[in-house]
């Protein structure tokens, strides 16, 4: 479990005087009033100690914590999904070991194919949801018709949007065809038609109000840069100082969406603001234009 920002082994047990006495013998054990359980530091050493003190009194169900320790080195991202407030509701407790191995292989394949971090996170989340739904049934045993039934359930019962369905289908297609070796598995599965929606445009007054609402010069420059050059947030935060070419009045956007480089025009107004920003904040000449808490890392795209 996560408690006070750290990882621990949580110990849930029925009240029994003898068992309580034995469990207190574990070194560094504590009681959590918040979680109503005993807990120790997360390590194989303390897991062994718990087994030792309980061997003559109780059976220890350590499936969840053992799985977490096992997968922690292979995939910290997926190991986190094993954690749960209750031992019987964690991911490892609800899916088969075979399916969890498929998740690990999917992550490895996505990384080796150099997919973006956001795509990796999206695909793994969509596959996790699918595997939790099918529980102990191996995903490799599913036929195309079974997957169709699942997607129909997502559309009718869960009422997922067309975009979410497309995202889930893309993730499952990757898992089945790239990891489980089911070539052309999704050819017979129809895709939902996406709605054609008109984009929403801010008027000039709304844009001015948004920029004025920014708390400081750095945020105002980032907003104006995104608006004037048509940049994504993910592109703004990773801009380097060297990407600004004032002599040609342009910016070089490297490895943008689709991992393609492109050149965008730089307006004279933005150049003036960038120079004012550089005078005040002094960004590194060979680093990020908008560094985060440390100059070696870009500004975070997360809220707050």
C-alpha positions in Angstrom: 0.0 0.0 0.0 0.9 3.7 -0.3 1.0 5.4 3.1 2.4 8.9 3.8 4.0 8.9 0.3 5.9 5.6 0.8 5.4 1.9 -0.2 4.7 -0.6 2.6 3.5 -4.2 3.1 0.0 -4.0 4.6 -1.0 -6.8 6.9 -4.8 -7.5 7.3 -5.8 -10.1 9.8 -8.8 -11.0 12.0 -8.6 -10.1 15.7 -7.0 -13.0 17.5 -5.0 -12.5 20.7 -2.3 -15.0 19.9 -2.0 -13.8 16.3 -1.8 -10.2 17.4 1.0 -11.1 19.8 2.9 -12.9 17.1 2.6 -10.2 14.5 3.9 -7.6 16.9 7.2 -9.5 17.0 8.0 -8.4 13.5 10.8 -5.8 13.5 9.7 -2.2 12.6 6.0 -3.2 12.4 3.5 -0.3 13.0 -0.3 0.1 13.2 -2.1 2.4 10.8 -5.2 4.0 12.2 -6.1 5.3 8.8 -6.0 1.9 7.0 -6.9 -0.2 10.0 -4.0 -2.6 9.4 -0.4 -3.4 10.5 2.4 -2.4 8.1 6.1 -2.9 7.6 8.6 -1.6 5.1 8.3 -3.1 1.6 11.1 -5.6 1.1 11.5 -9.5 0.8 13.2 -9.4 4.3 10.0 -8.2 6.1 7.8 -10.6 4.0 10.0 -13.5 5.2 9.7 -12.2 8.8 5.9 -12.1 8.6 5.9 -15.7 7.4 8.2 -16.8 10.2 6.1 -15.3 13.1 2.9 -16.7 11.6 4.0 -20.1 10.5 2.3 -21.9 13.5 -0.7 -19.6 13.8 -2.0 -18.5 10.4 -1.7 -18.9 6.7 -0.2 -15.9 5.0 -1.7 -14.9 1.6 1.2 -13.0 0.1 0.1 -13.3 -3.6 -0.3 -9.5 -4.1 2.9 -8.3 -2.4 5.0 -11.1 -3.9 3.7 -10.3 -7.4 4.5 -6.6 -6.8 8.0 -7.3 -5.6 8.5 -9.7 -8.6 7.3 -7.2 -11.2 8.7 -4.0 -9.6 12.1 -4.4 -11.3 10.6 -5.4 -14.7 8.0 -2.7 -14.9 7.5 -0.1 -12.2 4.5 1.4 -14.1 2.6 -1.9 -14.2 3.7 -2.9 -10.7 1.9 0.2 -9.4 -1.4 -1.1 -10.8 -1.1 -4.1 -8.4 -1.6 -1.8 -5.4 -5.1 -1.6 -4.0 -6.7 -0.5 -0.7 -7.9 -4.2 -0.3 -5.8 -7.2 -1.1 -8.6 -8.9 -3.1 -9.3 -6.0 -5.5 -5.8 -5.4 -6.9 -5.0 -6.0 -10.5 -3.0 -9.2 -9.9 -5.9 -10.6 -7.8 -8.4 -10.1 -10.6 -6.5 -11.2 -13.8 -4.6 -14.3 -14.6 -0.8 -14.4 -14.3 -0.7 -15.1 -18.1 -2.6 -11.9 -18.8 -0.3 -9.9 -16.6 2.7 -11.3 -18.4 1.1 -10.2 -21.7 0.8 -6.7 -20.2 4.5 -6.7 -19.4 5.4 -7.9 -22.9 3.1 -5.2 -24.4 4.8 -2.5 -22.5 8.2 -3.8 -23.6 7.1 -3.9 -27.2 5.8 -0.4 -27.1 9.0 0.9 -25.6 11.2 -1.0 -28.2 9.0 0.4 -31.0 9.7 3.9 -29.5 6.0 4.8 -29.0 5.5 8.1 -27.1 5.1 8.0 -23.3 1.5 9.2 -23.6 0.6 6.5 -26.1 2.2 3.8 -23.9 0.3 5.0 -20.9 -3.0 5.0 -22.9 -2.5 1.6 -24.4 -1.6 0.0 -21.2 -4.5 1.5 -19.4 -7.0 0.3 -22.1 -5.6 -3.2 -22.0 -5.7 -3.3 -18.2 -9.4 -2.4 -18.3 -10.0 -5.2 -20.8 -8.1 -7.8 -18.7 -9.8 -6.8 -15.5 -13.2 -7.3 -17.3 -12.3 -10.8 -18.6 -10.8 -11.7 -15.1 -9.0 -15.1 -15.1 -9.7 -16.0 -18.8 -6.5 -15.8 -20.8 -6.7 -13.1 -23.4 -4.9 -15.4 -25.9 -7.9 -17.7 -25.9 -10.3 -15.1 -27.1 -11.8 -15.4 -30.6 -12.7 -12.4 -32.8 -16.3 -13.0 -31.9 -15.6 -12.8 -28.1 -13.7 -9.5 -28.6 -16.7 -8.2 -30.6 -19.0 -9.1 -27.7 -16.7 -7.2 -25.3 -16.6 -4.1 -27.5 -20.4 -4.3 -27.9 -20.7 -4.3 -24.1 -18.4 -1.3 -24.0 -20.6 0.6 -26.4 -24.0 -0.4 -25.0 -23.6 -1.0 -21.3 -20.6 1.3 -20.6 -21.7 3.8 -23.2 -18.2 4.7 -24.2 -17.7 7.5 -26.7 -16.6 6.7 -30.3 -13.1 8.2 -29.6 -12.7 6.0 -26.4 -13.8 2.9 -28.3 -11.2 3.7 -31.1 -8.5 4.1 -28.4 -9.4 0.8 -26.8 -9.6 -1.0 -30.1 -6.1 0.4 -31.1 -4.6 -0.9 -27.8 -6.2 -4.3 -28.1 -5.2 -4.6 -31.8 -1.6 -3.8 -30.8 -1.6 -6.4 -28.0 -3.2 -9.2 -30.1 -1.2 -8.7 -33.3 2.2 -7.5 -32.0 2.4 -9.4 -28.7 0.1 -12.4 -28.8 0.9 -13.1 -32.5 -2.6 -13.1 -33.8 -1.9 -11.6 -37.2 -4.8 -9.6 -38.8 -6.9 -10.4 -35.8 -8.9 -7.1 -36.0 -9.7 -7.2 -39.8 -13.2 -8.6 -39.1 -14.0 -6.1 -36.3 -15.8 -3.0 -37.5 -14.9 0.4 -36.1 -17.4 3.0 -34.9 -17.9 6.0 -37.1 -16.4 9.1 -35.5 -18.7 12.2 -35.3 -17.7 15.1 -37.4 -17.6 18.0 -35.0 -16.8 21.6 -35.8 -13.9 23.0 -33.8 -14.5 25.6 -31.1 -12.7 28.9 -31.7 -11.9 31.5 -29.1 -12.6 35.1 -30.2 -9.9 37.8 -29.7 -11.4 39.0 -26.5 -11.4 35.6 -25.0 -7.8 35.0 -26.0 -6.8 38.3 -24.4 -8.7 37.4 -21.2 -6.9 34.0 -21.0 -3.5 35.5 -21.4 -4.2 38.3 -18.9 -5.3 35.7 -16.4 -1.9 34.1 -16.4 -0.1 34.6 -13.1 3.3 35.6 -14.4 5.4 36.5 -17.4 6.6 33.0 -18.0 3.0 31.6 -18.3 1.9 34.5 -20.5 4.8 33.9 -22.9 4.0 30.2 -23.0 0.3 30.9 -23.7 1.1 33.5 -26.4 3.7 31.2 -28.0 1.2 28.3 -28.2 -1.6 30.5 -29.6 0.5 32.5 -32.1 2.5 29.5 -33.5 -0.2 26.9 -33.2 1.9 24.7 -30.9 0.7 21.9 -28.6 1.3 22.1 -24.9 3.7 19.2 -25.2 5.6 21.1 -27.9 5.9 24.3 -25.9 7.3 22.7 -22.7 10.1 20.9 -24.6 11.2 23.9 -26.7 14.9 24.6 -26.4 16.5 28.0 -26.4 18.4 27.0 -29.5 15.1 26.3 -31.4 14.4 30.0 -31.6 16.0 31.5 -34.8 15.5 35.3 -34.6 17.5 35.9 -37.7 15.0 33.9 -39.8 12.1 34.7 -37.5 11.1 31.0 -37.1 11.2 28.2 -34.6 12.3 24.6 -35.2 9.9 22.1 -33.6 11.8 18.8 -33.2 10.1 15.3 -33.0 6.6 16.7 -32.8 3.5 14.5 -33.3 4.4 11.6 -35.5 8.1 12.2 -34.6 8.4 14.8 -37.4 10.4 18.0 -37.3 8.8 21.2 -38.6 9.5 24.9 -38.9 6.9 27.5 -37.7 7.0 31.2 -38.1 7.9 33.5 -35.2 5.9 36.8 -34.9 7.7 40.0 -34.0 5.5 40.5 -31.0 6.4 37.1 -29.6 10.1 37.8 -30.2 9.9 40.9 -28.1 8.2 39.0 -25.3 10.7 36.2 -25.5 13.6 38.6 -25.1 11.9 40.2 -22.1 11.3 36.7 -20.7 15.0 35.8 -21.3 16.1 38.9 -19.5 14.0 38.1 -16.4 14.3 34.3 -16.2 17.7 33.7 -17.9 16.9 30.3 -19.4 20.0 28.1 -20.2 21.5 28.8 -23.6 21.8 25.1 -24.4 18.8 23.8 -22.5 15.0 24.1 -22.2 13.5 27.4 -23.0 11.0 26.9 -20.2 12.8 24.6 -17.6 10.9 23.0 -14.8 12.0 22.8 -11.1 15.4 21.9 -12.3 17.1 23.3 -15.5 17.7 19.7 -16.7 14.0 18.9 -17.0 11.2 20.5 -19.0 8.2 22.3 -17.5 5.6 19.9 -16.3 2.3 19.7 -18.3 0.4 18.5 -15.3 -2.0 20.8 -13.4 -1.0 22.6 -10.2 
